[in-house]
Amino acid sequence: MTIILGIDPGSRITGYGVVCQQGTLLSYLASGCIRTKVNDLPNRLKLIYVGVNEVITQYKPIVLAIEQLFMAKNADSALKLSQARSVAIVAAMNNNIPVFEYAARQVKQTLVGIGSAEKIQVQHMVRILLNLSTNPQVDAADALAIAMTHCYISQNTTRMGDHSLKLTRGRLR
């Protein structure tokens, strides 16, 4: 059994998603958002660090999967995003959890089949693949998608040369 924590970093809202992989079966454990309702960046970063640490303590993941930094149109936003990513990574490293990074386009391609998929499409596929009754909140869905992408890619790496591997309704095939 492998527990994976996915993180969709943001300086105001950081999404998290926790999935469990048992062989080829994926199951949903938890998801949510770490909301930082303070104005100064240092305190927002502290809240993100504390929130990620709480999720790590509660679910005991053995891997953290996080979205890679992409260049936003606004340099200030990109810098804040990189700092939010950094504190999540530090929380994982302080708990001796290895970190894997995935590009947003790779996550969308893995789950939806289209690298340019919209957020609503990602939400829908996460709900379908994890057999959830409703769509998770957008940031939480992105975090779950990142965790699921790690499962898919790590499973694919384990099955070197098997190109028939597909993620279908909570199962890697």
Disulfide bonds with the S-S distance in Angstrom:
none
